């Protein structure tokens, strides 16, 4: 299974990673969480 992670950046936004690859950046915490939930759905 590929690891999905949210990481804070220096400018206060968040980046979402699939494995080692960033798939979205410049997100609010809420938007990053929503994206992660969408990616986890079967």
Protein Blocks (a to p, Z undefined) as FASTA:
>chain_A
ZZddddddfkopacddehjbcfbehiafklmmmmmmmmmpZZ
